């Protein structure tokens, strides 16, 4: 099943034929692995104005989508109560939806959070459990007609890094994503609304993550958009730490993240989920100008 997909949300059609779209990560959490807590004040309360400002800067920097999350899914993170998650994300979504024109995505595995976010203006649901964590999620996203990102995760955030194993990580995850795609289709979700994510960093070793990046082409021919979420993750540090140490420098995840972003773009990924929007957009602009992805379908 090879075709140039589109990604339909509840409000628009996102075309994906001319290079990857950039999804900016906006975590309104105190404990996310890379940027947790930066939007919280000394009294541990979320600064909504600061969160909205970060989102608006992403728009100015060229983001195509903003993905807002109120619960960390880093390894061994603690689950967040539904009411708390709603309290974190809804004011930010409402504000951004009223003053931006790009799609807003809600990063959640809870149907109540997703429903509230859709009411507030979100048009994509990004679910790390692949719509398997909450029995009500599938019918919700179908009935509301939103875009959906279906991700692979082995285990849960609390267990996924204990001892992840695969017979063949690329083949195993491809099979899982095909099964989830077909289950969504059987449930009445339109194929054009689906985006598939192999879940880099979610129940994978550092070597598994490198294998997944090398094998991105196995996920781009499934008739749906393919999202890669690699930004600032530990496998990048693992590969670069020796080089950085030898040079007597402090590790900075940006260069490695950009390297993976360009590799993913060359392999045909349709959406790149990143923290550093400006740098990613600029790198892709030159990458495209040099004809590096002229082979894309």
Buried (B, 14 or more C-beta within 10 A) or exposed (E): EEEBBBBBBBBBEBEBEEBBBBBBBBBBBBBBBBBBEBBBEEEEEBBBEBBBEBBBEBBEBBBBBBBBBBBBBBBEBEBBEBEEBBBBBBBBBBBBBEEBEBBBBBBBBBBBBBBBBBEBBBBBBBBBBBBBBBEEBBBBBBEBBBBBBBBBBBBBBEBBBEEBEBEEBBEBBBEBBBEBBEBBBEEEBEBBBBBBBBBBBBBBBBEBBBBBBEBBEBBBBBBBBBBBBBBBBBBBBBBBEEEBEEEEEEEEBBEBBBBBBBBBBBBBBBBBBBBBBBBBBBBBEEBBEEEBBEEBE
